Structure formats: structure tokens, C-alpha cells
Amino acid sequence: MSEPTGGPLPILLDCDPGHDDAVAILLALGSPGVRLLGITTCFGNCAVADATRNAQRVLALAGREDVPVAEGAAGPMRGATALGNYVHGVTGLDGPELPEPTVSPVAEGAVSFLYRTLTEAPAPLTVVVTGPMTNLGVLLTSEPGIAGKIAEIVFMGGSTERGNHTPTAEFNTYADPEALDVVLRSGVPVRMVGLNLTHQALATQPVVDRMAAMPHTVGRTCAAWMGFFGDSYERIWEFSAPPVHDPCTIAALLDPDVIRWRPSFVAVELDGRWTRGTTVVDLYDRYPDEQPNASVALELDAERYWDLVLAALDRLGAAT
């Protein structure tokens, strides 16, 4: 696992904003332990053009439009395109008004941007993925040698238990299981942050109240996002508070004690009629011929997690 040892850890974030992706971006920007080198976007919570605009609007909110954004995949490596607008709204980031971006995305696409940034970096970089794995799957398929330039991939997706988009499959892994399969077979170190972990990251009313009490737009905007996101989770899944999935990946890089992990063999179902996109996580070595290929997140210190997130939001908001 790549933890910061001397100075901020440089990272790339591949995402599909999304309310929880937006908070993950803000957590990265507001934390001295990581340095966000760039954002690549993908279809997922919304169409990719909306995801790109949402990433830019979040950067504008944070006063950090210096971070480059590259637009990526509009659909999966194989099969039909699934979108999560039913959770995140028409734009993918419905709720409070956000500033419009004043900077355009970079001219090159996400795969080219990732390849160039990884190749030019003096040391392997950590890549965080909080949407479908398509951009990384395409990159590792077309340029398998780039695996040596990736320190690790930390992704939000899958589950050791039930799914959310289907009864067995989490949305990100359902949206492009072929891409995830490429990553799991690539030999790159992988950490999986699945629903079993992120459902412990609930934005309870006291958490939302702390956001709303912050004397700046960043905190109040996040509180309003949690209202929209929470209404969706209550309506669709009967949650009393929304799970804020994606920032768990960034928190894992900031604090090695915020999550407990277990090395496991992980595979993703590609063909099942009812189970496509389901992650098969061998926690108890039921497949003795398969070696662990991922560290799987099991237990979250929720209080520690929210302290990290809220401190970053307040730090970022105070600086804007």
C-alpha cells in the first residue's frame, strides 16, 4: 500500500461526479497529504459530458481550476451503457447551484492524459478510480507496459456482500465488468473499497449539521448535496442517511488506520444472466489455487473518516 512518507502523495483521480465523487475531489484538494495531479472523467453517475462539467464545477467551487480535467469514456468496453442519474439527478450533480467553469478540459482524452502523466512521472503514481473502470481498462489493454508506472489502483466498487444497482452487483462494477477484469489481471497492486465498507460511511444528521455550520460555501454546498443524495437513498434503498462512498478511497491514502483490509482473491462476473458485474471476493480461501490479487476494505473507523473529510472541507473553504 502506498502511504505518504515524505511530502504529499501525488495521485490521479478517475471519476464520474456524482455527489460522493464531488466530496472525494474536495477531500483530495483540501488535504495536505495528497497532491491531485489531474482528473479524468467517465460515464457512470451521468453521461461523460456531464461528468466532465461537474468535475470542472467542483474545481471552480474550490478555487482550484489549475487542476487539469480530461474527458474519457462515454460507454463501457463491451455492452450497453448504464447511468446512475436515478440517484444523482439529471445532471449527475443535482442540488445547489455551482459556479460555471472558466477553464476548458485539456485537449487530449483521458486515456492519453493518463498515459502521458504516468510516463512522465519520476516515480509510479497512485490512481484512484471512483466510477466505472473503463479508462484504466482501455489504457492497460492498449499499453500493458504502463502497469509498471502505476504504484497502485484504489477503486470504489464491488462488494463482499450484496449490490445496489442489481441485487448482487454494485453500480461501478456492473457498468464495465470487462474493464475491472483487465485491472484485476494486470498485476498492478489493487485496493478495493466496496459497498460493504462504504455503507459504514453514513452522512448522519450530526455530520450534515457540521457541514452546514461551516462559514463558507464549500461546507454549505456539501450539506445541500447530502440533502439531495440522502433523499435518493431514502427513496430507493430506505437508508436513513446516505453512504458517502467515494471519499473512502482518498481517506485510505491519508490515514492508514481509517480502514481495516484483508488480502483476497477478487474476480468479477462477466456472463451471469442475473449476476453480471458481481464481485466474487474470496475472503476465506475457498479457491486455494488463486492467489490474492487485491486488498479488500472491511471495516471503517467512521468517526476518524468524517473528521478527515470535514477538516479538509473546512480547510479548503477557508482558503477560497
N, C-alpha and C positions, 0 to 999 in steps of 0.2 A: 504494500500500500504506500502511496506517495504522499507523505505528510510534509508540510513546510518545515524546513530545517534551517534555512538562513535566508531571510527575506521572504516576500510574498511568493506563493506558488503560482506560476503562470499557467493559465487554463484557457481552453476554448470551450464555448457553450453552444451546443446544437439544440434548438428548442422550437416550440410551436405555440407561442404565447396566445391565450391561456392565462387565467388568473394566477395559478400557482407558479407557472413559468415566470410570470412578471415579478413575483416576490423573489424567486430564485435569482433573477437578474439583479434586483435591488440588494439582495443579500451579498452577492459577489462584489458589487460595486461599493458597498458600504463596509466591507470587511478588510482590514489591513493584511490578513493572512493570505489572500489570493489576489492575483492581478489578472483581470479579464482582458485577454488579447483580442478577442473578436467573438461575434455571434453569428452563427449560421442558422438558417430557418428551414422549416419543413412543414408540409401539410400535417394535419393532425387535429388539434382542437378547432381548427378553422382552415380555410383554403390558404395556400402558402403565401399569396399576395397579402392577405390579411395578417398572417403571422409576421411577415416582414415589417409591415406598417406598425403592428403592435410592438414589436421589439424596438423600433425606432421611437415610438411614442413613449415607451418606458424610459429609454435613454434620455429623451427630451425632458421628461419629468424629473429625472435625476440630475440634469445638467451635465450629462456625460456623452454628448453626441460625438466625442472623439473616438469612441469605440466603434470599429468598423462592423457593418452588418452585410452579410452576403446571403442572397436568396437561393434556396435549394430546391429539393424535390417537391413536385406538385402531386405525386402519387407514388405508390409502392413499386418495388422491383417486379412484382407479379400480382395480378388480380385487381379487383375493384378498389377504389379509393373510399375509405371510411373517414368521416369527420365527426368531431365532438362538439359541434355547435349546440347540440341539445343540452349540453352542460354549461357552456361558456357564452352562449348567445350568438347572435348573427355575426358580429364582428370577431368573435373569439375572445373579446375582452370588453364585454358589455358592462355598463355601470357608469361611474363618474366620467365626466369629460376629461380628456387628456390633451396636453399640448401637441400640436402637429409638428412633425419633424422638420427641421430646417436643412438637414443633410441627406443626400441620396444614398441608397445602398451602393456598395462597391460594384464596379462593372463586371467583375468575374463572378461565376456561380459558386455555390457553396463548396462543391467537391474540389474545384480548382483552388479556391481560397484555402481550404483545409490542407490540401497537398502542398501548396506553396509555403504556408505558415509552418507546417510541420517540418518540411525540408530545410527551411532557412533557420530554424531554431537551433541554438547552440547545443541543446540537450533535448531528449524526448519530453513531450508535453502531455499533460493530463487533458483528456477530452471528456466533458460532461454532456450527457445526452438526456434530455427530459421530454422528448417526443418520440415518434417513430424513428427507427434506426436507419432509415433509408440512405441518408447522405454517407454515413460510415460504411454501410454495406456496399454501396456503389464504389466508394473510394478503395476499400480493401479488395474488392473484386477486380477493379481495373489496375490497381497499383499494389499488389500484395506485399511488395518490399517495404511499403510505408509503415507496416506493422512495427518495425524496429524503431521508428521515430515516435511511437506513442507509448508513454510511460504506463498509462492505464486508462481504461474507459470506465467511468462511473455512470450508470444509467438508472433512470427511474422507469420501471416497467416490470411486468410479470407479477407473480405472487407464489408463495408457498401454499396458498390456500385457494379461495375462490376468486373469480374475476369480478369485473364491473361492467365491461362492455357486453360480454356474454356471461352466462353463469360460471364459466371456467376461465375465461381469458380477460386479462387486463387490456385496456384500450391500446396502449402503445405497442404491445407485442402482437395484438390482433391486427393492427393496422399494417404491419410489414414483418411477418414472422421470418420470411426468407432473409431479410437484411439482418435480423438478430441472429439467425443461424450462421451467417457468414462471420459475424463478430465472435460468436461463441467458439467457432472452429479456427479462428485466426491465430491463436497463440498469444494474443495481447492480454495482459492481466485485466480482469474484469471484476467490477463490484456491482452487484445487483441490489437495487433498492426497490423492493416490491410493495404491493398493497398491504401485505401482512405487517410491514414496518410503517408505511406512511399513514395507515389508519390509526396509528398511535399519535400522529401529529395533528391533533384537532385544534382548530381555532375556536376555542371556547369563548363564551361571552367575556370573561375577565381578560383574555388575550386581545379580543377586539376592542375592548374598552381602553386598554393600554395604547393601542394604535391610535384610536380616536382622540385620546388626550394629548397626543404629541402636538407641539405648537408649530406644525408645518404641514405643507401639502402632501408630502410623501406619506406620513403616518395616516392622515385623514383619508387619503386615496386608498390605501391598503385596507383600512377599516371598511370603506364603502365596497371595495371588491369582495371582501369576506361576506358582506351582506348579500350581494348578488349570487356569489358562489354557494353560500350557505343555503339560500332559498332553493337552488337547483338540487343540492344534495338532500335536502329535506323532502322535496317533491319526488325525486326519482328513487332514492335509496333509503329514505326515512332516517337519515342521520340528523341528530340534534345539533351538531356542529360540523363544519366541513373539514375534511382532512386536507392539509396543505402539503401535497405530495412532494413537489419538485425541489423546494429548498433543502430537503433532507440530503440531496446529493452534495450540495455545496457545504452544508453543515458537516458532512463526513470528512471533508477536506480540511475544515477549520479546526475541528476538535476530535481527536482520535477516540475519545471516551464517550462521545454522544451516541454512538451506535455499537451494539454487540454483533459480531459477524460469525459466520460458520462457513469454512471451505466446503464446497459441494460440487457435484456434477450437475450441470444445468443443460437441458435441451429444450427446444421449442417445437411444438406440434405443428406440422406443415399441412397435413392432409386430412385430419379428422373431420368428419361431417359436422359433429357437434362441438369439437374441441380445438379447431384451428386457432393458432395463436396462444394456446395454453403453454405456460412454462412448466416443465417437469423438473422438479427440484429434489434431488436425491440426498435428503438430509441424513439418512440413516444407512447409507452404503448398500442399498438394495441392488445396485448394479456394480458388483465388485470389479468388473473388468474396465469400468470407466473411471478415469482419474478426475478429481475436482478441477473444474475449469473456471470457477467463479467464487468470490467471497459473497455470501448471501447475508443481507441485513436481517436481523431477527428482532432485536429489542432496542427501542429508542428511549433515551432519557429525555422525556418530553419537556420537563422544566428547563433543562440545560439547552435544549433545542430552541425553545421560544426566547430564552434570554439572548442567545446568539442572534436570532432573527430580529428581535425588537431593538437590540443595541445597534445593529447595523442600519436599520431603518432610521433610527433617531440620529445616528452619526451622519448618515447621508443627507437626511432632511435638513439638519442644522447647517450643513455646508452649502446648500443650494440658495 
